[in-house]
Amino acid sequence: MLKMLYNIYKKRKQKILIYLAYNKQVPQPMPVIEQNYYEKLLVIINSEKLNLEETDNKNLLALQSIPKIILPSGNEIGPLEKDQFIFAENEEDKKFLINNNICKII
């Protein structure tokens, strides 16, 4: 019986994580325990996001090896090797590379 309750609670946690991953509002009403869990995760996610407007550095470092890709601006980049330095002028391209875990700011 305890194992069944644990599995149900685990599935509910996974459901909350899916809502957060797709940036959707969770359905209401929610139990207090789940609401607290959701709020804690939301705080963690918001604190870990990188604010690109605060950075002036345009240099990026490739996190993985990738073939040639087309960036949102229409420019092509690649192939890239892991730990290769990249210079990005376009902010939209820079956000795309960082948000998709292709590069990080150095």
N, C-alpha and C positions, 0 to 999 in steps of 0.2 A: 504494500500500500504506500509506504514512504517513497519507494522508488518511482511509482507512478506519479506522485505529486511532484517529485523532483524533476521528472521528465517534462511534465506540463509547465512548470516554472521555467525550465530551460528553454522550451519552445517559445514561451512568451517573451523571454529576453531576446531570443533571436529575432522575433517579429519586431521588437522595438529597434533593434540594430538595423533591420532592413528599412524601417521608416526613416531612420537617421541617415542611412547611406543614400537614399533617394531624396533626401531633404523634404520629406512630407510631414505634415502634422499627424500625430497619432490620434486615433479615434478616442472620443470621450464618451462616457466617463471611464477613468482608469483607476485601478486600486492604488492606494497611497504608496505602497511599496514599489510598484512599477513606475509611478509618477516620479518618485525620488530617484530611481535608477535612471530614468530618462533624463532628468535634469542634471544629474551628475555627469552622464555621458555627453550631454550638450555642452556643459562647461568645459570638459576636457577637449572636445572637438574644436570649440571656438578658441581655446587657448593655444592649440597646436597649429592652427592655420597660419600660414605665412602672409604677412601683409606686404605685398609687392610695392605699394606706394611709398613705403618707408625706405626702400633700398635704392641707392643710386648706382650700384655696381651692375654693370652689364655683362660681366664675365660669368659663364656657366661651366659646370663640369659634368660631363656625361656620366650617368650612373650605370649604364649598361651598353653593350654593343648592339647597335641597331642598323638596319639597312636604310637606304634613302627614304625619307618621308617628306610629304608636302605639308607645310605649315599653314595655319589659318590665313596668313597674308598672301598665300600663293607661292611663296618662296620654297625652294627645295633645300633640304639639309641632309647630309649623310653621304656615304655611310659613316657612322660614328663608332669609334672604339671606346671601350670602358676607360674612364679617367682622362678622356680627351677634353681639352679646353675649347669652349665655344664662345663666340662673341655675338650677342643678340641685340640688334638695335630696336626692333619692333616690340613694344610692350605686350601686344596680343600674342606674339610668337613666344615670348619669354614666359608668359603665364601658362600657355599651352604646354610647353616643355616641362615646367615645374609641376603643374597640377597632374600631369600624366606620368610623373616619376621617371621621366627620361633624363632630366638634368637637375642640378641643384646650384644655388648661388654660392659663389666663393668670394 
